Amino acid sequence: MAPPPRHPIPEPPGKSVPPPSPIPPPAPSKTGAVTMPNDARCGYCKRWLLQGTPGVLCSCGKYYHEACARIETKCHHCGKKL
């Protein structure tokens, strides 16, 4: 025997759901002495990134060594230009 159909719960009168807020555009990549977290790996060579070393932070959150970002000009994670 099939279960009874589910009906959506109606909203109380006078309450409406606000429209979703627009998504802001992604921030550009940051280059130079980016503060690296202790547990980050380069998106290109997969080696550990050391805090205080020059690096590149993509707008999607992936980190790259500065030298690796010169070799690989697009982020492996999101495809954006580094």
C-alpha positions as CSV (number, residue, x, y, z in Angstrom):
1,M,0.0,0.0,0.0
2,A,1.4,3.4,-1.0
3,P,1.8,6.1,1.7
4,P,-0.5,9.0,1.6
5,P,0.7,12.0,-0.5
6,R,2.6,14.7,1.4
7,H,1.2,18.2,1.3
8,P,3.3,21.3,1.8
9,I,2.8,23.2,5.1
10,P,1.0,26.4,4.2
11,E,2.6,29.7,5.4
12,P,0.6,31.7,8.0
13,P,-1.3,34.6,6.4
14,G,0.7,37.9,6.3
15,K,4.1,36.2,6.3
16,S,6.0,36.1,3.1
17,V,9.5,34.8,2.3
18,P,11.9,37.6,1.3
19,P,13.5,37.2,-2.1
20,P,17.1,35.8,-2.1
21,S,19.9,38.3,-2.0
22,P,22.0,38.6,-5.1
23,I,25.4,36.7,-5.0
24,P,28.3,39.2,-5.0
25,P,30.9,38.7,-7.7
26,P,34.0,36.7,-6.7
27,A,37.0,38.7,-5.4
28,P,40.1,38.8,-7.7
29,S,43.1,36.6,-7.0
30,K,45.6,38.0,-4.5
31,T,49.3,37.8,-5.2
32,G,52.4,38.4,-3.2
33,A,52.9,37.8,0.5
34,V,49.6,36.1,1.2
35,T,49.1,34.8,4.7
36,M,49.0,31.1,4.3
37,P,47.2,28.8,6.7
38,N,49.3,26.0,8.2
39,D,47.3,23.2,6.6
40,A,47.2,24.5,3.0
41,R,48.7,22.7,0.0
42,C,49.5,24.2,-3.4
43,G,46.7,23.6,-5.9
44,Y,49.3,22.8,-8.6
45,C,52.2,20.9,-7.1
46,K,50.3,19.6,-4.0
47,R,53.2,20.5,-1.7
48,W,52.7,22.2,1.7
49,L,52.7,26.0,1.7
50,L,54.7,27.6,4.4
51,Q,53.4,30.7,6.2
52,G,55.1,33.9,5.1
53,T,56.3,32.6,1.7
54,P,55.1,34.5,-1.4
55,G,51.9,32.9,-2.8
56,V,48.7,33.4,-4.7
57,L,45.2,33.0,-3.3
58,C,42.5,32.3,-5.9
59,S,39.1,33.9,-5.3
60,C,37.7,30.3,-4.8
61,G,40.1,29.8,-1.8
62,K,42.8,27.7,-3.3
63,Y,46.4,28.6,-2.6
64,Y,49.4,28.4,-5.0
65,H,53.1,28.9,-4.7
66,E,54.1,32.1,-6.6
67,A,56.3,30.0,-8.9
68,C,53.5,27.5,-9.5
69,A,51.0,30.2,-10.3
70,R,53.4,31.5,-13.0
71,I,53.5,28.0,-14.5
72,E,49.8,27.3,-14.2
73,T,47.9,30.4,-15.1
74,K,44.4,29.0,-14.3
75,C,43.1,27.6,-11.0
76,H,42.8,23.8,-11.1
77,H,39.7,24.0,-8.8
78,C,37.6,26.7,-10.5
79,G,39.3,27.4,-13.8
80,K,39.7,31.2,-13.2
81,K,42.8,33.1,-14.1
82,L,45.3,33.4,-11.3
